[in-house]
Amino acid sequence: MLYLVVFLGAGLGGAFRLGINELAARLLGIEFPFGTLIINVLGAFIMGLLTEYFTFRGGMSQEVRLFLTTGVLGGFTTFSTFALESVTLWERGQWMPSVAYVALSVSLSIGALIAGLAIVRLIIQAQTA
């Protein structure tokens, strides 16, 4: 049942993401990724609201919490989870792991993307040669 709850939430979050991306493109243009920026910031803000609400107003079922966080926000943006984990480490006094997590997440993700692009380009180049 938990997987179904997350699945449904993720679909809703993905639809919200598409809607915001399309609206941002129409209103702000496509020269800069405003849609993604808005989604990441908004997702992190909502994750903060939900996390604090769940902390102080317990009683929400696991299904509701998973639907909203892992589901809706996970489909909307995983950046909200990254932001929460970074701040959680920081608030626990684990400053170095927090900074390392941020630095490694950004640099390794960008590096992985570049590696993926390069691999596909090499494969296509080899096929056309």
Secondary structure as a PSIPRED ss2 file (coil, helix, strand):
# PSIPRED VFORMAT (PSIPRED V4.0)

   1 M C   1.000  0.000  0.000
   2 L H   0.000  1.000  0.000
   3 Y H   0.000  1.000  0.000
   4 L H   0.000  1.000  0.000
   5 V H   0.000  1.000  0.000
   6 V H   0.000  1.000  0.000
   7 F H   0.000  1.000  0.000
   8 L H   0.000  1.000  0.000
   9 G H   0.000  1.000  0.000
  10 A H   0.000  1.000  0.000
  11 G H   0.000  1.000  0.000
  12 L H   0.000  1.000  0.000
  13 G H   0.000  1.000  0.000
  14 G H   0.000  1.000  0.000
  15 A H   0.000  1.000  0.000
  16 F H   0.000  1.000  0.000
  17 R H   0.000  1.000  0.000
  18 L H   0.000  1.000  0.000
  19 G H   0.000  1.000  0.000
  20 I H   0.000  1.000  0.000
  21 N H   0.000  1.000  0.000
  22 E H   0.000  1.000  0.000
  23 L H   0.000  1.000  0.000
  24 A H   0.000  1.000  0.000
  25 A H   0.000  1.000  0.000
  26 R H   0.000  1.000  0.000
  27 L H   0.000  1.000  0.000
  28 L H   0.000  1.000  0.000
  29 G C   1.000  0.000  0.000
  30 I C   1.000  0.000  0.000
  31 E C   1.000  0.000  0.000
  32 F C   1.000  0.000  0.000
  33 P C   1.000  0.000  0.000
  34 F H   0.000  1.000  0.000
  35 G H   0.000  1.000  0.000
  36 T H   0.000  1.000  0.000
  37 L H   0.000  1.000  0.000
  38 I H   0.000  1.000  0.000
  39 I H   0.000  1.000  0.000
  40 N H   0.000  1.000  0.000
  41 V H   0.000  1.000  0.000
  42 L H   0.000  1.000  0.000
  43 G H   0.000  1.000  0.000
  44 A H   0.000  1.000  0.000
  45 F H   0.000  1.000  0.000
  46 I H   0.000  1.000  0.000
  47 M H   0.000  1.000  0.000
  48 G H   0.000  1.000  0.000
  49 L H   0.000  1.000  0.000
  50 L H   0.000  1.000  0.000
  51 T H   0.000  1.000  0.000
  52 E H   0.000  1.000  0.000
  53 Y H   0.000  1.000  0.000
  54 F H   0.000  1.000  0.000
  55 T H   0.000  1.000  0.000
  56 F H   0.000  1.000  0.000
  57 R C   1.000  0.000  0.000
  58 G C   1.000  0.000  0.000
  59 G C   1.000  0.000  0.000
  60 M C   1.000  0.000  0.000
  61 S C   1.000  0.000  0.000
  62 Q H   0.000  1.000  0.000
  63 E H   0.000  1.000  0.000
  64 V H   0.000  1.000  0.000
  65 R H   0.000  1.000  0.000
  66 L H   0.000  1.000  0.000
  67 F H   0.000  1.000  0.000
  68 L H   0.000  1.000  0.000
  69 T H   0.000  1.000  0.000
  70 T H   0.000  1.000  0.000
  71 G H   0.000  1.000  0.000
  72 V H   0.000  1.000  0.000
  73 L H   0.000  1.000  0.000
  74 G H   0.000  1.000  0.000
  75 G H   0.000  1.000  0.000
  76 F H   0.000  1.000  0.000
  77 T C   1.000  0.000  0.000
  78 T C   1.000  0.000  0.000
  79 F H   0.000  1.000  0.000
  80 S H   0.000  1.000  0.000
  81 T H   0.000  1.000  0.000
  82 F H   0.000  1.000  0.000
  83 A H   0.000  1.000  0.000
  84 L H   0.000  1.000  0.000
  85 E H   0.000  1.000  0.000
  86 S H   0.000  1.000  0.000
  87 V H   0.000  1.000  0.000
  88 T H   0.000  1.000  0.000
  89 L H   0.000  1.000  0.000
  90 W H   0.000  1.000  0.000
  91 E H   0.000  1.000  0.000
  92 R C   1.000  0.000  0.000
  93 G C   1.000  0.000  0.000
  94 Q C   1.000  0.000  0.000
  95 W H   0.000  1.000  0.000
  96 M H   0.000  1.000  0.000
  97 P H   0.000  1.000  0.000
  98 S H   0.000  1.000  0.000
  99 V H   0.000  1.000  0.000
 100 A H   0.000  1.000  0.000
 101 Y H   0.000  1.000  0.000
 102 V H   0.000  1.000  0.000
 103 A H   0.000  1.000  0.000
 104 L H   0.000  1.000  0.000
 105 S H   0.000  1.000  0.000
 106 V H   0.000  1.000  0.000
 107 S H   0.000  1.000  0.000
 108 L H   0.000  1.000  0.000
 109 S H   0.000  1.000  0.000
 110 I H   0.000  1.000  0.000
 111 G H   0.000  1.000  0.000
 112 A H   0.000  1.000  0.000
 113 L H   0.000  1.000  0.000
 114 I H   0.000  1.000  0.000
 115 A H   0.000  1.000  0.000
 116 G H   0.000  1.000  0.000
 117 L H   0.000  1.000  0.000
 118 A H   0.000  1.000  0.000
 119 I H   0.000  1.000  0.000
 120 V H   0.000  1.000  0.000
 121 R H   0.000  1.000  0.000
 122 L H   0.000  1.000  0.000
 123 I H   0.000  1.000  0.000
 124 I H   0.000  1.000  0.000
 125 Q H   0.000  1.000  0.000
 126 A H   0.000  1.000  0.000
 127 Q H   0.000  1.000  0.000
 128 T H   0.000  1.000  0.000
 129 A C   1.000  0.000  0.000
